[in-house]
Amino acid sequence: MPHILDRIPGLPGVISAIAGKDDLIFCDRDNHASIIDGTRLSFAKTIKYQHNDMGDLAEKLEAAPTNRGKLIVADGIFSMLGDIVKLPDMHRLAKRFGARILLDDAHAFGVLGLNGRGTAEHHGLEKETDLVMGTFSKSLASIGGFVAGDREVIDFLKHKARSLIFSASLPPASAAGVIAALTVLEREPERRARLWVNANKMRASLRALGLDTGDSETPVVPVILGDQEYTFRFWRQLFERGVFANPVCSPAVPAGMDLLRTSYMATHTDQQLAFVRDQFAAVLEQMGAPPRTLATQRAAIPRAPDRSANWPAAFASELLLPGGSARSFFMSALSGNIETPFCQVSTALSDFPCCWYMLPRNR
Ligand SMILES: Cc1ncc(COP(=O)(O)O)c(C=O)c1O
């Protein structure tokens, strides 16, 4: 099961090394699965707060004992909904309650911030953010990842993170790919600008069709359809028309929030984006309005029971069909990840050849 193992050196390794049995981890409910795995591997107590709800986080921090170490962990850009963590408020809370912040910048690295350095740069809070992690598998089109923080913390992690110590190093070709991608991203910031133009255009197009793109404000643009069966049928229709999107159902999102996750690249042409929009329009016309539309307020939707155990076999098998006309789109999506911009860590990358790089940050 290599696709499961390759996540282990990342967030789970870092979180479980940092948070000990007397500590508290405050975890956004919509955090990525690898964060959840990290909290489970750690001996700390995990307290979940409502998605990006700083009021709820404040209440949870307030109720916590003052004498415990506290770590707040959140995605920078949330991977399913494409919204950005409310870092300024989170930082104020962290200061007030003596907590540390760990950001998972998997989707933000190379995308957010003037120089593509991610969520903390976007919010002007780089010095205030204790630890930032990112993967090489998104904007850098490789495998592995990094964690950046104060030198003492990074040194500690190098000697404490079991999954780092007991795991093989990154293959040289993957490391070389990362370095090459960083160079492209550093030298060609116009790609990041183009990425944002494409993402904003598509979000507007999908919303103009009456689709619910939630609180997305980044190149991750969900189309929230609200029903599992409808979502898989929609996905299949799009696929047959040459458009690949990720169908996302419970447990990746709460039941009733079933969605198609679309995401955009700097290299998508206007023609391709118009094609995608037209296919969404055509499938909508064919299938009728989704259970969940813009007119439906999120709060008004009761959370449906989790029906993932009852997936009709037909829908599951549809996911496994060979690419056909959609294949080229899919392949371009895979190879095109390299086209998004990047952040300034290239020089440090070559001196620590492991799967997840530890980057000391001198303040
Ligand atoms: C927010 C987030 N964090 C972490 C990861 C894990 O990245 P990788 O598969 O490169 O370990 C992902 C991948 O989907 C992600 O979306």
The ligand as an SDF file (V2000), in Angstrom:
LIG
                    3D

 16 16  0  0  0  0  0  0  0  0999 V2000
   -3.9410   19.6140    2.6740 C   0  0  0  0  0  0  0  0  0  0  0  0
   -3.0870   18.4160    2.3460 C   0  0  0  0  0  0  0  0  0  0  0  0
   -2.1230   18.0530    3.2050 N   0  0  0  0  0  0  0  0  0  0  0  0
   -1.3260   17.0040    2.9790 C   0  0  0  0  0  0  0  0  0  0  0  0
   -1.4640   16.2490    1.8340 C   0  0  0  0  0  0  0  0  0  0  0  0
   -0.5780   15.0540    1.6510 C   0  0  0  0  0  0  0  0  0  0  0  0
    0.2990   15.2840    0.6030 O   0  0  0  0  0  0  0  0  0  0  0  0
    1.2200   14.0870    0.0910 P   0  0  0  0  0  0  0  0  0  0  0  0
    0.3040   13.1280   -0.5790 O   0  0  0  0  0  0  0  0  0  0  0  0
    2.1650   14.7500   -0.8590 O   0  0  0  0  0  0  0  0  0  0  0  0
    1.9150   13.5310    1.2830 O   0  0  0  0  0  0  0  0  0  0  0  0
   -2.4370   16.5880    0.8940 C   0  0  0  0  0  0  0  0  0  0  0  0
   -2.6280   15.7770   -0.3170 C   0  0  0  0  0  0  0  0  0  0  0  0
   -3.6640   15.6060   -0.8650 O   0  0  0  0  0  0  0  0  0  0  0  0
   -3.2750   17.7020    1.1600 C   0  0  0  0  0  0  0  0  0  0  0  0
   -4.2500   18.0550    0.3120 O   0  0  0  0  0  0  0  0  0  0  0  0
  1  2  1  0
  2  3  1  0
  2 15  2  0
  3  4  2  0
  4  5  1  0
  5  6  1  0
  5 12  2  0
  6  7  1  0
  7  8  1  0
  8  9  2  0
  8 10  1  0
  8 11  1  0
 12 13  1  0
 12 15  1  0
 13 14  2  0
 15 16  1  0
M  END
$$$$
